């Protein structure tokens, strides 16, 4: 199939740049006091994130100009490597342990790499066997098995949030490929049972879940982070306290530059600033789905759907957690939260999405 290249989707590109700039500014604002206390450098996290942002931009521009169709050649070896890394990160001495979790090999988080690999693998498989997607055993189950194996390894780190987001992304892709609603309903029920089992088997997860139902029952422990996040959001009002004027960043709100950075955004920029960030994510999802719909290549369409779902699902979970609408689970806000590997692979995925837009008529 001969496709004529066009310029990448400008609206999507500007949306990502806006989110990236907001993230850099808010990481500096949220972390300056903490890094001054612990590292004697107010710019410690900012400088690290700036470096990852530059690497992410390089990755994005490389993928914009790398024909997405060529990714199909390498997906099996890349997928195999990503699973090997997921196993290696669990081995003491190889995986770096932080807060009783092993999620990194040096500065690299394999779960972010496996997420991208499984999205490409699922898009490739579903696009080649679209007539089989109505058949659960032959058309859907293989991708659920791959997803389930990856999610199980990620849960061993442990990282329930990433396992949930990966599962949500793949289910969205299977739905977009045309799977039967009865099959999707069964998958959803099985997924809910698995999530509740994962919560029940770990006391700290059960404690978080109970804190979600009533954070004031344990305000000094399990409910502390939720309450402090809600304090930050509530004190921001309509216009916010002003950039750099957060009170919760003075070691009151844990993870204020990572998973709970949205609370600092709401505190400093108010309802208007928080709404703007949400609207930027909505704009991203709209443009991503428009690219997916406009593509005449089934592989590109499903790949664009998966990348869009990646950002959308993660943003939904993160904002839901911060606002007390979902139980606490550690997951970054795309483009905004501090986190190098997450930003790098998300930017690379955006580059693929922008590359796909070059072969559509979307404007």
C-alpha positions, 0 to 999 in steps of 0.5 A: 500500500502506497501512502503519501507522507504529510506533516505531523498532526500540529494540534497533537504536537502543540498539546504534548509540548504544552503538557511537557512545559507545564510538567517542567514548571510544576516539578520545579515548583513542587520539589524545590523545598524538598530537594533543598532540604535533602540535596541542598539544591532546589533544582535537583529534580528539575535538572534530572527531568530536564535531561529526560525531557531532552532525551524524550524529545530526541526519541519523539523526533526520531520516531516521527521520521521512522516509518511506523510500519517497520516496527512490525519487523522487530516486535517479537525480539523487542517483546522477548527482551522486555520480558527478560528485563521484567524478570531481571528487575526482580532479582536482588542485586540487579533490580534496584530496591526503593521503598520495598519495590524493585522497579528499576535497573539503574535509572531504567524501569522495564515496565514502561518498555514492556508497555510499549512493546505489548501495544505494538505486538497487540496492534500487529497481531489484531490487525493481521487476524481481524476476522478472528477477533470474534473468536475468543480462543483464537482472536482474543485470548493470545493477547490476554495471555501476553498481557496477563503474564506481563501484568503478573510480573509487574505485580511482583515488583509490586506495581498494581497501578502499572499492571492496571493501566497496561490491562486497560490499554489492551482491553481498549485495543481489543474493543477497537479491533471489534471483539464481541461485547459478551467477551469484553464483559467477561474479561471485565468481570475477570479483571475486577475479580483479579484486582480485588484479589490482588488488593485482598492478598496484600494488607497495605493494598487493603489498607489503601482501599479502606482509606479510599472509602473513608480516609478520616478513619485513619488520618495519620496513616493510610488516609494521610496522603488522600487527605493532604491531597484534598487539602491542596486541591480545596485550598486552591479555589478558583484561581489558586494560591499562585505559582510557587505558593503551595503550602502542601509542598513543605513536606506535608503531601507525599509524592508531591512531584510524582504521583500527586503533582496534580494536587499541587497544580490545583493548589497553585493554579486553582480550578482553572489551571487544573481544568486546563490540564484536564482539557489538554488530555482530552484534546490529546485523546481526541486527536489521537482517536481522530488519527486512529479513525482516519488511518486506512492501515489497520495496524496503524489504526490499532497502534494509534488507539493503543498509544492514545489509550496509554495516555488517556488511561494513565491520566484518568487513573492518576487524576482519579486517585489524586481527587479521591475518586479512585483508591491510591495506586502509584501511577504517574501523570503523563508528561507532567509527573517526575519520572525519566523512563516513563517520560522517555517511552511516552514521548517515543510513543507520541512520536509513533503517533505523530508518524502515523498522522503523517499518513492520514488526512487528519487536520 
